[in-house]
């Protein structure tokens, strides 16, 4: 594309009001719209998340690539193996991420100037809480009765099982509150 703006008039003091100023001319590809969505904006470490892409318009031979940013969206990198409109993502370490989908004709998918970019979506991968610590006030082999103390960093929301010797009996506890 060649864009030429030409003003042949003298301008300045000789012909006031004939000066021309332009700013912020932007060129971008014109084509299909792409939207990206996520099934949940927050997961725990080790969980998967479903990424869904939607293209309005058409390509003759479309290609897709999901991209990830771990620096707040300053730079995006291709996610290995994420080359479909829909992708299940797993294996991310704890942290905050931004995701986007790029699409183009298959011959242009590796050309940053010839592809279309979706909206940016946010994902938070939460670290797992520390493992609760359980202590018993007597040796486990001599437990006709005793107290079990479980220390949890949050105090609620965990489920525990207490198994007898050789797992002969089992009792389940859920939603323990701190101090119980």
Secondary structure in CASP SS format (residue, H / E / C, confidence):
PFRMAT SS
TARGET T0000
AUTHOR 0000-0000-0000
METHOD secondary structure of the structure
MODEL  1
X C 1.00
X C 1.00
X C 1.00
X C 1.00
X C 1.00
X C 1.00
X C 1.00
X C 1.00
X C 1.00
X C 1.00
X C 1.00
X C 1.00
X C 1.00
X C 1.00
X C 1.00
X C 1.00
X C 1.00
X C 1.00
X C 1.00
X C 1.00
X C 1.00
X C 1.00
X C 1.00
X C 1.00
X C 1.00
X C 1.00
X C 1.00
X C 1.00
X C 1.00
X C 1.00
X C 1.00
X C 1.00
X E 1.00
X E 1.00
X E 1.00
X E 1.00
X E 1.00
X E 1.00
X C 1.00
X C 1.00
X C 1.00
X E 1.00
X E 1.00
X E 1.00
X C 1.00
X C 1.00
X C 1.00
X C 1.00
X E 1.00
X E 1.00
X E 1.00
X E 1.00
X E 1.00
X E 1.00
X E 1.00
X E 1.00
X C 1.00
X C 1.00
X C 1.00
X C 1.00
X C 1.00
X E 1.00
X E 1.00
X E 1.00
X E 1.00
X E 1.00
X E 1.00
X E 1.00
X E 1.00
X C 1.00
X C 1.00
X C 1.00
X C 1.00
X C 1.00
X C 1.00
X C 1.00
X E 1.00
X E 1.00
X C 1.00
X C 1.00
X C 1.00
X C 1.00
X C 1.00
X C 1.00
X C 1.00
X E 1.00
X E 1.00
X E 1.00
X E 1.00
X C 1.00
X C 1.00
X C 1.00
X C 1.00
X C 1.00
X E 1.00
X E 1.00
X E 1.00
X E 1.00
X E 1.00
X E 1.00
X E 1.00
X E 1.00
X E 1.00
X E 1.00
X E 1.00
X H 1.00
X H 1.00
X H 1.00
X C 1.00
X C 1.00
X C 1.00
X H 1.00
X H 1.00
X H 1.00
X C 1.00
X E 1.00
X E 1.00
X C 1.00
X C 1.00
X C 1.00
X E 1.00
X E 1.00
X E 1.00
X E 1.00
X E 1.00
X E 1.00
X C 1.00
X C 1.00
X C 1.00
X C 1.00
X C 1.00
X C 1.00
X E 1.00
X E 1.00
X E 1.00
X E 1.00
X C 1.00
X C 1.00
X C 1.00
X H 1.00
X H 1.00
X H 1.00
X C 1.00
X C 1.00
X C 1.00
X C 1.00
X C 1.00
X E 1.00
X E 1.00
X E 1.00
X E 1.00
X C 1.00
X C 1.00
X C 1.00
X C 1.00
X C 1.00
X C 1.00
X C 1.00
X E 1.00
X E 1.00
X E 1.00
X E 1.00
X E 1.00
X C 1.00
X H 1.00
X H 1.00
X H 1.00
X C 1.00
X C 1.00
X E 1.00
X E 1.00
X E 1.00
X E 1.00
X E 1.00
X C 1.00
X C 1.00
X C 1.00
X C 1.00
X C 1.00
X C 1.00
END
